[in-house]
């Protein structure tokens, strides 16, 4: 559970406003977890921890590492091309 210190707000926001925001946030969380609100067909990510195992997570990490390598390579190639072409412009 995340705990937040709201003491900094006293110069800007009244206590009753904070209480309303907290109440709204709790209601929104309940609606989200109930999966009955608008857009509920896009809430599959809420259950990832129930059906993704460690093997899947490792596959995702490897793919992400490869994407980073490809991105860095592309960046260096673009930089090299720009250096080579700067004499022509």
Backbone as JSON Lines, residues from 0, in Angstrom:
{"i":0,"aa":"X","n":[0.85,-1.17,0.0],"ca":[0.0,0.0,0.0],"c":[0.9,1.23,0.0]}
{"i":1,"aa":"X","n":[0.59,2.17,-0.85],"ca":[1.34,3.42,-0.94],"c":[0.71,4.42,0.01]}
{"i":2,"aa":"X","n":[1.54,5.08,0.79],"ca":[1.06,6.13,1.69],"c":[1.6,7.46,1.18]}
{"i":3,"aa":"X","n":[0.75,8.46,1.22],"ca":[1.12,9.78,0.71],"c":[0.93,10.81,1.81]}
{"i":4,"aa":"X","n":[1.89,11.71,1.92],"ca":[1.81,12.79,2.89],"c":[1.24,14.02,2.17]}
{"i":5,"aa":"X","n":[0.07,14.46,2.59],"ca":[-0.59,15.6,1.96],"c":[-0.43,16.9,2.76]}
{"i":6,"aa":"X","n":[0.49,16.93,3.69],"ca":[0.63,18.12,4.53],"c":[1.07,19.35,3.75]}
{"i":7,"aa":"X","n":[1.71,19.16,2.62],"ca":[2.19,20.3,1.83],"c":[1.06,21.11,1.22]}
{"i":8,"aa":"X","n":[-0.12,20.55,1.15],"ca":[-1.23,21.15,0.42],"c":[-1.92,22.29,1.16]}
{"i":9,"aa":"X","n":[-1.68,22.42,2.42],"ca":[-2.49,23.32,3.24],"c":[-2.52,24.76,2.75]}
{"i":10,"aa":"X","n":[-1.49,25.21,2.05],"ca":[-1.46,26.59,1.54],"c":[-2.3,26.74,0.28]}
{"i":11,"aa":"X","n":[-2.6,25.63,-0.39],"ca":[-3.22,25.7,-1.71],"c":[-4.6,25.06,-1.8]}
{"i":12,"aa":"X","n":[-4.81,23.98,-1.03],"ca":[-6.05,23.2,-1.15],"c":[-6.64,22.99,0.23]}
{"i":13,"aa":"X","n":[-7.94,23.17,0.34],"ca":[-8.63,22.96,1.6],"c":[-8.7,21.46,1.93]}
{"i":14,"aa":"X","n":[-8.77,21.14,3.21],"ca":[-8.83,19.74,3.63],"c":[-10.02,19.01,3.03]}
{"i":15,"aa":"X","n":[-11.18,19.69,2.94],"ca":[-12.35,19.01,2.4],"c":[-12.16,18.64,0.92]}
{"i":16,"aa":"X","n":[-11.37,19.44,0.19],"ca":[-11.08,19.11,-1.21],"c":[-10.23,17.84,-1.3]}
{"i":17,"aa":"X","n":[-9.25,17.74,-0.42],"ca":[-8.4,16.55,-0.39],"c":[-9.25,15.32,-0.06]}
{"i":18,"aa":"X","n":[-10.15,15.46,0.91],"ca":[-11.02,14.34,1.28],"c":[-11.88,13.94,0.08]}
{"i":19,"aa":"X","n":[-12.38,14.92,-0.68],"ca":[-13.16,14.61,-1.88],"c":[-12.32,13.89,-2.93]}
{"i":20,"aa":"X","n":[-11.07,14.34,-3.13],"ca":[-10.19,13.69,-4.1],"c":[-9.92,12.25,-3.69]}
{"i":21,"aa":"X","n":[-9.67,12.03,-2.41],"ca":[-9.4,10.68,-1.93],"c":[-10.63,9.8,-2.14]}
{"i":22,"aa":"X","n":[-11.79,10.35,-1.84],"ca":[-13.04,9.6,-2.05],"c":[-13.22,9.26,-3.53]}
{"i":23,"aa":"X","n":[-12.98,10.23,-4.4],"ca":[-13.09,10.0,-5.85],"c":[-12.1,8.93,-6.3]}
{"i":24,"aa":"X","n":[-10.88,9.0,-5.79],"ca":[-9.85,8.03,-6.18],"c":[-10.25,6.62,-5.74]}
{"i":25,"aa":"X","n":[-10.79,6.49,-4.53],"ca":[-11.23,5.17,-4.06],"c":[-12.36,4.63,-4.93]}
{"i":26,"aa":"X","n":[-13.31,5.5,-5.28],"ca":[-14.4,5.08,-6.16],"c":[-13.9,4.66,-7.52]}
{"i":27,"aa":"X","n":[-12.96,5.4,-8.06],"ca":[-12.38,5.08,-9.36],"c":[-11.65,3.75,-9.31]}
{"i":28,"aa":"X","n":[-10.9,3.53,-8.23],"ca":[-10.2,2.25,-8.08],"c":[-11.18,1.1,-8.0]}
{"i":29,"aa":"X","n":[-12.26,1.25,-7.24],"ca":[-13.27,0.19,-7.14],"c":[-13.9,-0.09,-8.5]}
{"i":30,"aa":"X","n":[-14.2,0.95,-9.26],"ca":[-14.77,0.78,-10.59],"c":[-13.79,0.05,-11.51]}
{"i":31,"aa":"X","n":[-12.52,0.44,-11.44],"ca":[-11.49,-0.19,-12.24],"c":[-11.38,-1.68,-11.92]}
{"i":32,"aa":"X","n":[-11.3,-1.99,-10.64],"ca":[-11.14,-3.38,-10.23],"c":[-12.38,-4.22,-10.49]}
{"i":33,"aa":"X","n":[-13.55,-3.59,-10.52],"ca":[-14.78,-4.33,-10.81],"c":[-14.9,-4.64,-12.29]}
{"i":34,"aa":"X","n":[-14.15,-3.92,-13.12],"ca":[-14.14,-4.09,-14.58],"c":[-15.53,-3.88,-15.19]}
{"i":35,"aa":"X","n":[-16.31,-2.98,-14.63],"ca":[-17.66,-2.73,-15.13],"c":[-17.82,-1.34,-15.73]}
{"i":36,"aa":"X","n":[-16.81,-0.53,-15.71],"ca":[-16.93,0.83,-16.22],"c":[-16.7,0.91,-17.71]}
{"i":37,"aa":"X","n":[-16.8,2.12,-18.25],"ca":[-16.54,2.31,-19.68],"c":[-15.1,1.93,-20.03]}
{"i":38,"aa":"X","n":[-14.94,1.27,-21.16],"ca":[-13.6,0.84,-21.58],"c":[-13.14,-0.42,-20.9]}
{"i":39,"aa":"X","n":[-14.05,-1.14,-20.28],"ca":[-13.66,-2.33,-19.51],"c":[-13.08,-3.44,-20.37]}
{"i":40,"aa":"X","n":[-13.26,-3.38,-21.67],"ca":[-12.68,-4.4,-22.53],"c":[-11.19,-4.18,-22.76]}
{"i":41,"aa":"X","n":[-10.63,-3.11,-22.19],"ca":[-9.2,-2.82,-22.3],"c":[-8.47,-3.01,-20.98]}
{"i":42,"aa":"X","n":[-9.02,-3.82,-20.08],"ca":[-8.44,-3.96,-18.74],"c":[-7.72,-5.29,-18.53]}
{"i":43,"aa":"X","n":[-7.32,-5.94,-19.61],"ca":[-6.6,-7.2,-19.48],"c":[-5.31,-7.08,-18.7]}
{"i":44,"aa":"X","n":[-4.69,-5.91,-18.74],"ca":[-3.43,-5.69,-18.03],"c":[-3.58,-5.84,-16.52]}
{"i":45,"aa":"X","n":[-4.81,-5.73,-16.01],"ca":[-5.0,-5.89,-14.57],"c":[-4.71,-7.31,-14.1]}
{"i":46,"aa":"X","n":[-4.81,-8.27,-15.0],"ca":[-4.64,-9.68,-14.63],"c":[-3.32,-10.27,-15.08]}
{"i":47,"aa":"X","n":[-2.39,-9.46,-15.56],"ca":[-1.11,-9.99,-16.05],"c":[-0.44,-10.88,-15.02]}
{"i":48,"aa":"X","n":[-0.46,-10.48,-13.77],"ca":[0.25,-11.25,-12.75],"c":[-0.34,-12.65,-12.56]}
{"i":49,"aa":"X","n":[-1.55,-12.88,-13.03],"ca":[-2.19,-14.18,-12.87],"c":[-1.82,-15.17,-13.96]}
{"i":50,"aa":"X","n":[-1.44,-14.66,-15.15],"ca":[-1.17,-15.6,-16.23],"c":[0.17,-15.43,-16.93]}
{"i":51,"aa":"X","n":[1.0,-14.51,-16.5],"ca":[2.34,-14.39,-17.06],"c":[3.33,-14.99,-16.05]}
{"i":52,"aa":"X","n":[4.12,-15.93,-16.52],"ca":[5.08,-16.57,-15.62],"c":[6.48,-15.98,-15.83]}
{"i":53,"aa":"X","n":[7.43,-16.48,-15.06],"ca":[8.8,-15.96,-15.12],"c":[9.43,-16.15,-16.5]}
{"i":54,"aa":"X","n":[9.09,-17.24,-17.17],"ca":[9.62,-17.48,-18.51],"c":[9.18,-16.38,-19.47]}
{"i":55,"aa":"X","n":[7.9,-16.01,-19.42],"ca":[7.4,-14.94,-20.27],"c":[8.09,-13.62,-19.96]}
{"i":56,"aa":"X","n":[8.3,-13.34,-18.71],"ca":[8.96,-12.1,-18.31],"c":[10.39,-12.06,-18.85]}
{"i":57,"aa":"X","n":[11.09,-13.2,-18.79],"ca":[12.45,-13.24,-19.31],"c":[12.45,-13.04,-20.84]}
{"i":58,"aa":"X","n":[11.48,-13.61,-21.53],"ca":[11.37,-13.39,-22.98],"c":[11.15,-11.91,-23.29]}
{"i":59,"aa":"X","n":[10.29,-11.28,-22.52],"ca":[10.02,-9.85,-22.72],"c":[11.28,-9.03,-22.49]}
{"i":60,"aa":"X","n":[12.03,-9.37,-21.45],"ca":[13.28,-8.65,-21.15],"c":[14.29,-8.8,-22.29]}
{"i":61,"aa":"X","n":[14.41,-10.02,-22.83],"ca":[15.36,-10.25,-23.93],"c":[14.95,-9.47,-25.18]}
{"i":62,"aa":"X","n":[13.67,-9.46,-25.47],"ca":[13.19,-8.7,-26.62],"c":[13.47,-7.21,-26.42]}
{"i":63,"aa":"X","n":[13.23,-6.72,-25.2],"ca":[13.48,-5.3,-24.91],"c":[14.96,-4.98,-25.07]}
{"i":64,"aa":"X","n":[15.84,-5.87,-24.6],"ca":[17.28,-5.64,-24.75],"c":[17.67,-5.6,-26.23]}
{"i":65,"aa":"X","n":[17.1,-6.49,-27.03],"ca":[17.39,-6.48,-28.47],"c":[16.89,-5.21,-29.13]}
{"i":66,"aa":"X","n":[15.72,-4.75,-28.74],"ca":[15.2,-3.5,-29.29],"c":[16.09,-2.32,-28.94]}
{"i":67,"aa":"X","n":[16.62,-2.32,-27.72],"ca":[17.54,-1.25,-27.32],"c":[18.8,-1.29,-28.18]}
{"i":68,"aa":"X","n":[19.34,-2.49,-28.41],"ca":[20.54,-2.62,-29.24],"c":[20.28,-2.13,-30.66]}
{"i":69,"aa":"X","n":[19.13,-2.53,-31.21],"ca":[18.78,-2.11,-32.57],"c":[18.63,-0.59,-32.63]}
{"i":70,"aa":"X","n":[17.98,-0.03,-31.63],"ca":[17.79,1.42,-31.6],"c":[19.12,2.16,-31.54]}
{"i":71,"aa":"X","n":[20.03,1.66,-30.71],"ca":[21.35,2.3,-30.6],"c":[22.12,2.17,-31.9]}
{"i":72,"aa":"X","n":[22.03,1.01,-32.52],"ca":[22.71,0.82,-33.8],"c":[22.16,1.79,-34.84]}
{"i":73,"aa":"X","n":[20.84,1.9,-34.92],"ca":[20.22,2.84,-35.86],"c":[20.65,4.27,-35.58]}
{"i":74,"aa":"X","n":[20.71,4.64,-34.31],"ca":[21.15,5.98,-33.96],"c":[22.56,6.23,-34.46]}
{"i":75,"aa":"X","n":[23.46,5.27,-34.23],"ca":[24.85,5.44,-34.65],"c":[24.96,5.48,-36.18]}
{"i":76,"aa":"X","n":[24.16,4.68,-36.86],"ca":[24.19,4.7,-38.32],"c":[23.7,6.05,-38.86]}
{"i":77,"aa":"X","n":[22.65,6.56,-38.3],"ca":[22.13,7.86,-38.72],"c":[23.17,8.95,-38.46]}
{"i":78,"aa":"X","n":[23.79,8.89,-37.29],"ca":[24.81,9.88,-36.95],"c":[25.98,9.79,-37.94]}
{"i":79,"aa":"X","n":[26.39,8.59,-38.27],"ca":[27.48,8.4,-39.22],"c":[27.09,8.94,-40.6]}
{"i":80,"aa":"X","n":[25.89,8.65,-41.05],"ca":[25.43,9.16,-42.34],"c":[25.42,10.69,-42.36]}
{"i":81,"aa":"X","n":[24.97,11.28,-41.27],"ca":[24.95,12.74,-41.21],"c":[26.36,13.31,-41.28]}
{"i":82,"aa":"X","n":[27.31,12.66,-40.59],"ca":[28.7,13.12,-40.64],"c":[29.27,13.01,-42.06]}
{"i":83,"aa":"X","n":[28.95,11.89,-42.7],"ca":[29.46,11.69,-44.06],"c":[28.86,12.67,-45.05]}
{"i":84,"aa":"X","n":[27.6,13.05,-44.84],"ca":[26.91,13.93,-45.78],"c":[27.07,15.41,-45.47]}
{"i":85,"aa":"X","n":[27.59,15.75,-44.3],"ca":[27.64,17.17,-43.95],"c":[28.54,17.98,-44.88]}
{"i":86,"aa":"X","n":[29.49,17.35,-45.52],"ca":[30.36,18.06,-46.46],"c":[29.64,18.41,-47.76]}
{"i":87,"aa":"X","n":[28.54,17.71,-48.02],"ca":[27.81,17.93,-49.28],"c":[26.73,18.99,-49.15]}
{"i":88,"aa":"X","n":[26.47,19.47,-47.96],"ca":[25.39,20.46,-47.78],"c":[25.9,21.74,-47.2]}
